[in-house]
Amino acid sequence: TGLTKLGQVFLAANRLTGSVPDFSGLTGLFTLVLDNNQLTGSLDGTMFSKLTSLGMFRADNNQLSGSIPVELTQMTQLMSVSLVNNSLTGPLPSFWNDPLIHVHAIALDHNMLTGTIPALSGDVMGVHRLTLSYNQLNGALPPSVGKFKNIRVLDVSNNQLSGPVPHALGDLSSLTLLDLSNNAFSGTIPPALHKLDSVEAMDLGYNSFTGSVPPGFATSNNLRELRLNNNLLSGEL
């Protein structure tokens, strides 16, 4: 192809079928949006390894299958990836353990991803939004999640996560939305969560939390919505 200067391709909201074509010849491509089509098949990792300028990739609401190629997690210019509402399977790759990677927003909701959430090897400054709801992720929420230093939205609802909620969540001072609902979390609600002064909405409903409601929630300045329904909480309010 001779379209080496083409920087943006928007093909959303059509009736496109078949697999995602090979865009690797578009060496200057920065934005690729394929939302709301009928695309099928798996994502080609080799293509992504050649799109060294890609900063945004969106393919929400298609019928993509297979695993998320590891090459997508190794793109140094990528800032936003959204693959919501497909049929992607396999493990959740780590978009956050390479210091050269600067992804700000990761949206992988409504797929069939399995396995655990990868731990963080060090402080991660770039990720602002991580949404993983409606998958089949299991295991514990890693304590290293507290290393997402600038995260504002964390949604891991509607999975099969279990165990106690790490106290390190209380270190996420920029967090505005926390959704842990519809999992199998247990133990007490960490009092550290009331330190989240920026949180506006927190949903811990439909888990197996025990003990009392931490009194610190009553002093939160910005909290507008708190959901603790369908747990095993006890004691006085």
C-alpha positions in Angstrom: 0.0 0.0 0.0 1.1 3.6 -0.6 -0.9 5.1 2.2 2.1 5.5 4.4 0.9 8.9 5.6 -2.6 7.8 6.6 -2.9 8.4 10.3 -6.5 7.7 11.2 -8.9 5.1 10.1 -12.5 5.1 11.3 -14.7 2.3 10.1 -17.1 2.1 13.1 -20.9 1.4 12.8 -21.0 -0.4 9.5 -21.8 -3.9 8.5 -18.3 -5.1 7.9 -17.7 -8.8 8.1 -14.7 -11.2 8.0 -11.5 -10.9 9.9 -9.6 -7.7 10.8 -7.6 -7.0 7.6 -3.8 -6.5 7.7 -3.2 -2.8 8.3 0.6 -3.3 8.8 1.4 -1.4 5.6 0.0 1.8 7.1 3.2 2.6 9.0 2.0 6.0 10.1 -1.3 4.8 11.5 -2.1 6.3 14.9 -5.9 5.7 15.3 -7.8 2.5 14.3 -11.5 2.3 15.2 -13.5 -0.7 14.1 -16.4 -0.6 16.7 -19.9 -1.9 16.0 -19.4 -4.2 13.0 -19.6 -7.9 12.5 -15.9 -8.7 12.4 -14.8 -12.3 13.4 -11.7 -14.3 13.9 -8.6 -13.6 16.0 -6.3 -10.5 16.1 -3.0 -10.9 14.3 -0.1 -10.2 16.6 2.3 -9.7 13.7 0.3 -6.8 12.4 0.4 -5.0 15.7 4.2 -5.5 15.9 4.5 -3.5 12.7 2.1 -0.7 13.6 4.8 1.1 15.7 2.9 4.4 15.7 -0.5 3.1 16.8 -1.9 5.1 19.7 -5.5 4.0 19.8 -7.1 0.7 18.9 -10.9 0.2 19.3 -12.9 -2.8 18.1 -15.8 -2.9 20.5 -19.0 -4.8 19.7 -17.8 -7.3 17.2 -17.4 -11.1 17.3 -13.7 -11.3 17.7 -12.3 -14.5 19.2 -9.1 -16.1 20.3 -6.6 -14.6 22.8 -5.3 -11.0 23.0 -2.0 -11.0 21.2 1.0 -10.2 23.4 2.3 -7.9 20.8 -0.6 -5.5 21.7 0.9 -5.1 25.1 4.3 -4.2 23.8 3.4 -1.2 21.7 5.3 1.8 23.1 2.9 4.5 21.6 -0.4 2.8 22.5 -2.4 4.9 24.9 -5.9 3.4 24.6 -7.2 -0.1 23.8 -10.8 -1.1 23.9 -12.1 -4.5 22.9 -15.4 -4.5 24.8 -18.2 -7.0 24.0 -16.4 -9.6 21.9 -15.7 -13.3 22.5 -12.0 -13.1 23.4 -10.6 -15.9 25.5 -7.4 -16.9 27.2 -5.5 -15.0 29.9 -5.5 -11.3 30.6 -2.1 -10.0 29.4 -0.2 -7.5 31.4 -0.3 -4.0 29.8 1.5 -2.5 32.8 4.8 -4.2 33.6 7.0 -2.7 30.9 8.3 0.8 31.8 8.3 1.7 28.1 4.5 1.1 27.8 2.2 4.1 28.5 -1.3 2.8 28.1 -3.8 5.1 29.8 -7.1 3.3 29.2 -7.7 -0.5 29.0 -11.3 -1.7 28.4 -11.8 -5.4 28.0 -15.3 -5.8 29.5 -17.8 -8.4 28.3 -15.5 -11.1 27.0 -14.5 -14.6 28.2 -11.1 -13.9 29.6 -9.9 -16.4 32.2 -7.1 -16.8 34.8 -5.8 -14.2 37.2 -5.2 -10.5 37.1 -1.4 -10.1 36.6 0.5 -8.5 39.5 2.2 -5.2 39.1 6.0 -5.3 39.2 6.5 -1.6 40.1 4.6 1.7 40.3 2.4 2.3 37.2 1.8 6.0 36.5 0.1 5.8 33.1 -3.0 3.7 33.6 -6.0 5.9 34.4 -8.8 3.5 33.5 -9.0 -0.3 33.8 -12.3 -2.0 33.1 -12.5 -5.8 33.1 -16.1 -6.5 34.0 -18.1 -9.5 32.8 -15.3 -11.9 32.2 -14.3 -15.1 33.9 -11.3 -13.9 35.8 -10.6 -15.7 39.1 -8.2 -15.7 42.0 -7.3 -12.8 44.2 -7.1 -9.1 43.4 -3.3 -8.7 43.7 -2.1 -6.5 46.6 0.1 -4.7 44.0 -3.0 -3.1 42.5 -2.1 -0.3 44.9 0.7 0.6 42.5 -1.7 2.0 39.9 -0.8 5.5 41.2 -3.0 7.6 38.9 -5.9 5.2 38.3 -9.3 6.9 38.3 -11.6 4.0 37.3 -11.2 0.4 38.4 -14.0 -2.0 37.5 -13.5 -5.7 37.9 -17.2 -6.5 38.6 -19.0 -9.6 37.4 -16.1 -12.0 37.5 -15.1 -14.9 39.8 -12.6 -13.1 41.9 -12.2 -14.2 45.5 -10.4 -13.7 48.8 -9.9 -10.6 50.8 -9.8 -7.1 49.2 -6.2 -5.8 49.6 -5.7 -2.9 51.9 -3.5 -1.3 49.2 -6.6 -0.2 47.4 -6.7 2.6 50.0 -3.5 4.0 48.3 -5.3 4.8 45.1 -5.8 8.5 45.9 -7.0 9.5 42.4 -9.7 6.8 42.2 -13.2 8.1 41.4 -15.0 4.8 40.7 -14.4 1.4 42.3 -16.6 -1.5 41.3 -15.9 -4.9 42.8 -19.5 -6.1 42.7 -20.7 -9.6 41.7 -17.6 -11.6 42.7 -16.8 -13.9 45.6 -14.7 -11.5 47.7 -14.7 -12.3 51.4 -13.4 -11.1 54.7 -14.0 -7.7 56.2 -14.2 -4.4 54.2 -10.8 -2.8 54.6 -11.1 0.4 56.6 -8.4 1.8 54.3 -11.1 2.2 51.6 -12.6 5.2 53.4 -9.3 7.0 52.8 -10.2 7.3 49.1 -11.2 10.9 49.3 -11.7 11.2 45.5 -14.1 8.3 45.2 -17.6 9.3 44.0 -19.1 5.8 43.5 -18.1 2.5 45.2 -19.9 -0.8 44.6 -19.0 -3.8 46.7 -22.4 -5.5 46.4 -23.1 -9.2 45.8 -20.0 -10.6 47.5 -19.4 -12.4 50.8 -18.1 -9.6 53.0 -18.5 -10.1 56.7 -18.1 -7.9 59.7 -19.3 -4.3 60.1 -19.5 -1.3 57.8 -16.4 0.8 58.3 -17.4 4.0 60.1 -15.1 6.1 57.9 -17.5 6.0 55.0 -19.7 8.5 56.9 -17.0 11.2 56.7 -16.2 10.9 53.0 -16.6 14.2 51.2 -17.1 13.1 47.6 -18.8 9.8 47.9 -22.2 10.0 46.2 -23.1 6.3 45.8 -22.2 3.4 48.1 -23.5 -0.1 47.4 -22.9 -2.8 50.0 -26.0 -4.9 49.3 -26.1 -8.7 49.2 -23.2 -9.4 51.5 -23.0 -10.9 55.0 -22.4 -7.7 56.9 -23.5 -7.5 60.6 -23.5 -5.2 63.6 -24.8 -1.7 64.0 -24.7 1.1 61.5 
